[in-house]
Amino acid sequence: MRILFISDVYFPRINGVSTSIETFRHELRELGHTVHLIAPDYPGSSSDESDITRVPSRQLPFDPEDRLMKFSWVMEHLEKLHNEHYDIIHIQTPFVAHYLGIKLSRLLDIPCIETYHTFFEEYLHHYIPFVPKAIMGSVARRFSRHQGNSLDGMVVPSRPMMEVLRGYGVTAHAEVIPTGLEPESFVPGNGDDFRRKYGIAQDRPMLLFVGRVAHEKNIGFLLRVVDRVRKDIPEVLLLIAGAGPAREGLEHDAGKLGLAENVMFIGYLDRHTELNSCYRSADIFVFSSRTETQGLVLLEAMAQGVPVVSIAEMGTRDVLREGAGVWIAEEEPEDFSGKVIMMLGDAGVRTRLGEAGREYAQGWSAGKQAERMLDFYQSVIKLH
C-alpha cells in the first residue's frame, strides 16, 4: 500500500503527534508498505528524513515552536504527487494539513482520513485567553464536527475521545487505534548515569513528568502536589523533562511557592538516547493532564518499570488500570500527594507496581496497532 501522511508538525518539533507519526511510519514500513510524509521545514531536521517532503513554512507569532506550511507550494507539485499513485491520505493535524489533505483527496481521487490527536475543547482557551472559555469550547466543537464530517474516516486514540466526538455530531466512519510502544521503549535505561549527569543524588526521592510544558498539561497542579509532599519529604524533587510556552509561568509559580530547590526543568530529551534513562531515574512518574487523547508517556514510563501516580481523565482512562503499574488519584492535592508519599515510603510497593506496569505495557505493541491501522485503511478504501 502507498500511504501519504500530511502533518503541520514533525520532528525536530517534539510532541506526541510527532512521536505517533514516527512510530506508525516505522511500523508500516516494516510491514512492507510505502509511507511518504508532507511536513513543514524547520531549522534542523529529524534523524530520518527519507520519504519526507519538507514544505516552506513560517513561524506562528503566538506559538513560535510551530510552523505554518505554504499551501500553494504543495499545489505546485501536484503532478509529482499524482505520479506517486497513493492509495490513501492520512492527515495528522487540523490546520493547513487538514485542508491540504481534503484538497488532494479530491484532486487525486483517493480517500482521506485523519487522526484526532488533540482535545481542542480543553485546549484552545489556553492560547486565546481573552475569549471566554465557553465561547472557545463552542467554536472547538463546531470546528471538530465540521472537519470530522468532511473526511472518509477518522482514527481516534481512545474510546472516551470517540464518545466526545460522537457527542459533537461527528458521524464519519471511525476506529479507536492508539499509537502503541516500539520495542526500544522496553530497553532498560541507566537511571544512575542519568542522575549523575544532571547532578541529582542517587538516593534523592524523585518524581518525573515528561511531556510538552504547556498549559493544558496541568503541570501547575503537580507543583501544588510537590508543595504538599515536601512537608513530609523535604528533599523531594520534581523533574520536568520537556519544553513549551508554560515553562516561564511555571518557574515563576514554583518560585512563589518556595519550590526553587524542589523543581528542576531540563528541557527536551532525545527519545532515542536519553529518554529511557530519564524514566528509569525516577522513583515515580506523575501525570495530571485532563486533555490527553491517549497519554503515551504513561506507557513509556511503565515500559521502564517506573510506577505511576496519575489522574484518569479522557484518553488516560483507556490506558490506566488500577494496580497495573499505577495508583489512580483524584485531581485533588491531598489525595494525589497522599498516594505519592505512601509510594515513596515503600520501596517494595514501587518495585511490585513497576514490574506489573512493565508487564501491562507489553500489551500495547506498536506493531499490533499498525496492523489495525492497515485494516482500517482497507475498510475506508472499500467504502470510498
C-alpha positions as CSV (number, residue, x, y, z in Angstrom):
1,M,0.0,0.0,0.0
2,R,1.2,3.6,-0.7
3,I,0.3,6.0,2.1
4,L,0.6,9.7,2.2
5,F,0.8,11.3,5.7
6,I,0.3,15.1,6.0
7,S,1.1,17.0,9.2
8,D,1.6,20.5,10.4
9,V,4.2,19.2,12.9
10,Y,7.0,16.7,12.8
11,F,10.5,16.3,14.3
12,P,12.6,18.2,15.1
13,R,9.5,19.7,16.7
14,I,8.9,17.3,19.7
15,N,5.4,16.4,20.8
16,G,3.0,13.5,20.9
17,V,1.9,13.9,17.3
18,S,5.5,13.8,16.0
19,T,6.0,10.6,18.1
20,S,2.9,9.0,16.8
21,I,3.8,9.8,13.2
22,E,7.3,8.4,13.6
23,T,6.0,5.2,15.3
24,F,3.4,4.5,12.6
25,R,5.8,5.4,9.8
26,H,8.4,2.9,11.1
27,E,5.9,0.1,11.8
28,L,4.1,0.4,8.4
29,R,7.3,0.5,6.5
30,E,8.5,-2.6,8.5
31,L,5.3,-4.3,7.2
32,G,6.4,-3.6,3.6
33,H,4.3,-0.5,2.9
34,T,5.4,2.8,1.4
35,V,4.8,5.9,3.7
36,H,5.6,9.4,2.5
37,L,5.2,12.4,4.7
38,I,4.5,16.1,3.9
39,A,5.5,18.3,6.8
40,P,6.9,21.8,7.5
41,D,10.5,22.7,7.1
42,Y,12.3,23.7,10.4
43,P,15.8,25.0,11.2
44,G,17.2,21.5,11.6
45,S,16.0,18.0,10.6
46,S,14.8,14.7,12.1
47,S,17.0,11.7,12.5
48,D,15.4,10.1,9.4
49,E,14.5,12.4,6.5
50,S,13.8,9.6,4.0
51,D,10.4,9.8,2.2
52,I,9.7,13.3,3.7
53,T,8.8,16.3,1.7
54,R,9.6,19.5,3.6
55,V,7.3,22.4,2.7
56,P,8.4,26.0,3.1
57,S,6.8,27.4,6.2
58,R,6.9,30.4,8.6
59,Q,6.7,30.7,12.4
60,L,3.4,31.4,14.1
61,P,3.6,34.6,16.2
62,F,1.6,33.2,19.2
63,D,3.4,29.9,19.2
64,P,7.0,30.1,17.8
65,E,7.5,26.3,18.2
66,D,5.0,25.6,15.4
67,R,5.1,26.4,11.7
68,L,2.5,27.4,9.0
69,M,3.1,25.5,5.8
70,K,2.7,27.2,2.4
71,F,-0.3,25.6,0.8
72,S,0.4,26.9,-2.7
73,W,3.9,25.3,-2.7
74,V,2.3,21.8,-2.4
75,M,-0.2,22.6,-5.2
76,E,2.7,23.5,-7.5
77,H,4.0,19.9,-7.0
78,L,0.6,18.2,-7.7
79,E,1.8,16.3,-10.8
80,K,4.6,14.7,-8.8
81,L,2.1,13.7,-6.1
82,H,-0.3,12.3,-8.8
83,N,2.5,10.1,-10.2
84,E,3.1,8.5,-6.8
85,H,-0.3,6.7,-7.1
86,Y,-1.1,6.8,-3.4
87,D,-3.9,4.6,-2.1
88,I,-4.9,6.8,0.9
89,I,-4.1,10.1,2.5
90,H,-3.7,10.2,6.3
91,I,-3.9,13.7,7.9
92,Q,-2.4,14.1,11.3
93,T,-3.3,17.7,12.3
94,P,-6.3,20.0,11.8
95,F,-4.7,23.2,10.4
96,V,-3.1,23.6,6.9
97,A,-2.6,19.8,6.8
98,H,-6.3,19.2,7.0
99,Y,-7.4,21.5,4.2
100,L,-4.4,20.3,2.1
101,G,-5.4,16.7,2.6
102,I,-9.0,17.3,1.7
103,K,-8.0,19.2,-1.4
104,L,-5.5,16.5,-2.5
105,S,-8.1,13.8,-1.8
106,R,-10.5,15.4,-4.3
107,L,-7.8,16.1,-6.9
108,L,-6.1,12.7,-6.7
109,D,-9.5,10.9,-6.2
110,I,-8.3,8.9,-3.2
111,P,-9.8,8.5,0.3
112,C,-8.7,10.8,3.1
113,I,-8.7,10.0,6.9
114,E,-7.5,12.0,9.9
115,T,-6.2,11.1,13.4
116,Y,-7.8,13.3,16.1
117,H,-4.8,13.8,18.3
118,T,-5.8,16.9,20.3
119,F,-8.8,17.6,22.5
120,F,-9.4,21.1,21.3
121,E,-12.3,21.9,23.5
122,E,-10.0,21.8,26.5
123,Y,-7.0,23.3,24.6
124,L,-7.9,26.4,22.7
125,H,-8.8,28.7,25.6
126,H,-5.3,28.4,27.0
127,Y,-3.9,30.0,23.8
128,I,-6.7,32.6,23.2
129,P,-7.4,33.6,26.8
130,F,-9.1,36.9,26.0
131,V,-12.1,34.9,24.6
132,P,-14.4,33.3,27.3
133,K,-13.8,29.6,27.7
134,A,-17.5,28.7,26.9
135,I,-17.3,30.5,23.6
136,M,-14.0,28.8,22.7
137,G,-15.4,25.5,23.6
138,S,-18.4,26.0,21.3
139,V,-16.0,27.1,18.5
140,A,-13.9,24.0,19.1
141,R,-16.9,21.7,19.0
142,R,-18.2,23.1,15.7
143,F,-14.7,23.1,14.2
144,S,-14.2,19.4,15.1
145,R,-17.6,18.4,13.8
146,H,-17.2,20.2,10.5
147,Q,-13.7,18.8,9.9
148,G,-14.6,15.3,11.0
149,N,-17.6,15.1,8.7
150,S,-15.6,16.2,5.7
151,L,-13.4,13.0,5.9
152,D,-13.8,9.4,4.7
153,G,-12.7,8.2,8.1
154,M,-11.3,9.1,11.5
155,V,-8.8,7.5,13.8
156,V,-9.3,8.3,17.5
157,P,-6.7,7.2,20.1
158,S,-9.2,6.3,22.8
159,R,-12.8,5.3,23.5
160,P,-13.6,8.4,25.7
161,M,-12.4,10.7,22.9
162,M,-14.6,8.8,20.4
163,E,-17.6,9.3,22.7
164,V,-16.8,13.1,22.8
165,L,-16.6,13.3,19.0
166,R,-19.9,11.4,18.6
167,G,-21.4,13.8,21.1
168,Y,-20.3,16.7,18.8
169,G,-22.2,15.1,15.9
170,V,-19.2,13.6,14.1
171,T,-20.7,10.8,12.0
172,A,-17.7,9.8,9.9
173,H,-16.6,6.1,9.8
174,A,-14.2,5.9,12.7
175,E,-12.0,3.5,14.7
176,V,-10.1,3.6,18.0
177,I,-6.4,2.9,17.4
178,P,-3.8,4.1,19.9
179,T,-0.2,4.6,18.9
180,G,1.5,1.8,20.9
181,L,5.0,1.3,22.0
182,E,8.0,0.4,19.9
183,P,10.4,-2.3,21.1
184,E,13.1,0.2,22.1
185,S,10.8,1.6,24.8
186,F,11.4,-1.6,26.7
187,V,15.2,-1.4,26.5
188,P,16.3,-0.5,30.1
189,G,17.8,2.9,30.6
190,N,20.5,3.8,33.0
191,G,18.9,5.8,35.7
192,D,22.1,6.1,37.8
193,D,24.1,7.6,35.0
194,F,21.2,10.0,34.2
195,R,21.2,11.3,37.8
196,R,24.9,11.8,37.8
197,K,24.7,13.7,34.5
198,Y,22.1,16.1,36.0
199,G,23.6,16.3,39.5
200,I,20.8,14.5,41.2
201,A,21.8,12.5,44.3
202,Q,21.2,8.8,43.8
203,D,19.1,8.5,47.0
204,R,17.0,11.6,46.5
205,P,13.3,10.9,46.2
206,M,12.4,12.0,42.6
207,L,9.1,12.5,40.8
208,L,9.1,12.8,37.0
209,F,6.9,14.5,34.4
210,V,7.7,14.0,30.7
211,G,5.8,16.0,28.0
212,R,5.2,19.3,26.5
213,V,5.4,22.1,29.1
214,A,2.0,23.5,28.1
215,H,-1.0,24.9,29.9
216,E,-3.3,22.0,29.0
217,K,-0.9,19.5,30.7
218,N,-2.0,20.8,34.1
219,I,1.6,20.9,35.5
220,G,0.6,23.6,37.9
221,F,-1.4,21.0,39.8
222,L,1.8,18.9,40.2
223,L,3.6,21.9,41.7
224,R,0.9,22.0,44.4
225,V,1.3,18.3,44.9
226,V,5.1,18.8,45.4
227,D,4.4,21.7,47.8
228,R,2.3,19.2,49.9
229,V,4.7,16.3,49.6
230,R,7.7,18.3,50.8
231,K,6.0,18.8,54.2
232,D,6.6,15.1,54.8
233,I,9.6,14.6,52.5
234,P,11.5,17.9,52.3
235,E,14.1,16.7,49.8
236,V,11.6,15.6,47.2
237,L,12.4,16.7,43.6
238,L,10.0,17.1,40.7
239,L,11.9,16.7,37.4
240,I,10.1,18.2,34.4
241,A,11.5,16.9,31.0
242,G,10.1,18.9,28.2
243,A,9.7,22.5,26.9
244,G,6.8,24.7,25.9
245,P,5.0,28.0,26.4
246,A,4.1,27.4,30.0
247,R,7.7,27.0,31.3
248,E,8.3,30.6,32.3
249,G,5.0,30.9,34.2
250,L,5.6,27.6,35.9
251,E,9.1,28.6,37.0
252,H,7.5,31.8,38.4
253,D,4.8,29.8,40.2
254,A,7.4,27.4,41.7
255,G,9.4,30.4,43.0
256,K,6.3,31.9,44.6
257,L,5.6,28.5,46.4
258,G,9.2,28.4,47.6
259,L,9.9,25.3,45.4
260,A,13.1,26.5,43.7
261,E,15.1,23.6,45.2
262,N,12.3,21.1,44.6
263,V,11.6,21.5,40.9
264,M,14.0,21.1,38.0
265,F,13.3,21.9,34.4
266,I,15.7,20.1,31.9
267,G,14.1,20.7,28.5
268,Y,13.5,18.2,25.8
269,L,15.5,15.0,25.7
270,D,16.4,12.8,22.7
271,R,14.0,9.9,22.9
272,H,16.5,7.6,21.2
273,T,19.4,8.3,23.5
274,E,18.3,9.8,26.9
275,L,14.6,9.3,27.4
276,N,14.6,5.7,28.7
277,S,17.3,6.6,31.2
278,C,15.3,9.7,32.3
279,Y,12.3,7.5,33.0
280,R,14.5,4.9,34.8
281,S,16.0,7.5,37.1
282,A,12.6,8.4,38.7
283,D,11.0,6.8,41.7
284,I,7.5,7.7,40.5
285,F,6.1,9.1,37.2
286,V,3.4,11.7,37.9
287,F,0.7,12.9,35.5
288,S,-2.3,15.1,35.8
289,S,-3.3,16.2,32.3
290,R,-7.1,16.2,31.7
291,T,-6.9,16.6,28.0
292,E,-4.9,13.6,26.7
293,T,-6.4,11.7,23.8
294,Q,-4.1,8.8,24.8
295,G,-1.2,9.6,27.2
296,L,1.6,7.6,25.6
297,V,4.2,8.8,28.2
298,L,2.4,6.8,30.9
299,L,3.0,3.6,28.9
300,E,6.6,4.6,28.2
301,A,7.2,5.1,32.0
302,M,5.6,1.7,32.7
303,A,7.8,0.0,30.0
304,Q,10.8,1.2,32.0
305,G,9.4,-0.4,35.2
306,V,8.6,3.0,36.8
307,P,5.4,3.1,39.0
308,V,2.9,5.8,38.1
309,V,0.6,8.1,40.1
310,S,-1.9,9.7,37.7
311,I,-5.4,11.1,37.4
312,A,-7.6,9.2,34.9
313,E,-9.3,11.6,32.5
314,M,-10.2,11.4,28.8
315,G,-7.7,9.2,27.0
316,T,-5.8,8.1,30.1
317,R,-8.9,6.3,31.2
318,D,-8.3,3.9,28.4
319,V,-4.7,3.4,29.3
320,L,-4.8,3.1,33.1
321,R,-5.9,0.1,35.2
322,E,-5.6,0.5,38.9
323,G,-2.7,-1.6,40.2
324,A,-1.4,-2.4,36.7
325,G,1.6,-0.1,37.2
326,V,-0.4,2.8,38.5
327,W,-2.2,4.2,41.5
328,I,-5.0,6.3,40.2
329,A,-5.6,9.5,42.1
330,E,-8.2,12.3,42.2
331,E,-7.3,15.7,40.9
332,E,-7.1,16.9,44.5
333,P,-3.7,17.8,46.1
334,E,-4.3,15.8,49.3
335,D,-5.4,12.6,47.6
336,F,-2.7,12.8,44.9
337,S,0.1,13.7,47.3
338,G,-1.0,11.1,49.8
339,K,-0.5,8.4,47.3
340,V,2.9,9.8,46.3
341,I,4.0,10.0,49.9
342,M,2.9,6.4,50.6
343,M,4.6,5.1,47.5
344,L,7.8,7.0,48.2
345,G,7.9,5.5,51.6
346,D,7.7,1.8,50.4
347,A,10.3,0.6,48.0
348,G,8.7,-2.8,47.9
349,V,5.4,-1.4,46.6
350,R,7.3,0.6,44.0
351,T,9.1,-2.5,42.8
352,R,6.0,-4.6,42.6
353,L,4.0,-1.9,40.9
354,G,6.8,-1.2,38.4
355,E,7.0,-4.9,37.5
356,A,3.3,-5.0,37.0
357,G,3.4,-1.9,34.8
358,R,6.1,-3.3,32.6
359,E,4.1,-6.5,32.0
360,Y,1.0,-4.4,31.3
361,A,2.8,-2.2,28.8
362,Q,3.8,-5.3,26.8
363,G,0.2,-5.4,25.6
364,W,0.5,-2.1,23.8
365,S,2.6,-3.1,20.9
366,A,3.1,-0.6,18.1
367,G,3.3,-3.4,15.5
368,K,-0.1,-4.6,16.5
369,Q,-1.6,-1.1,16.2
370,A,0.0,-0.7,12.8
371,E,-1.8,-3.9,11.6
372,R,-5.0,-2.5,12.9
373,M,-4.4,0.8,11.1
374,L,-3.9,-1.2,7.8
375,D,-7.2,-2.9,8.3
376,F,-8.9,0.4,8.8
377,Y,-7.2,1.8,5.7
378,Q,-8.6,-1.1,3.7
379,S,-12.1,-0.6,5.1
380,V,-12.0,3.1,4.2
381,I,-10.7,2.3,0.6
382,K,-13.6,-0.1,0.1
383,L,-16.2,2.4,1.3
384,H,-14.6,5.1,-0.9
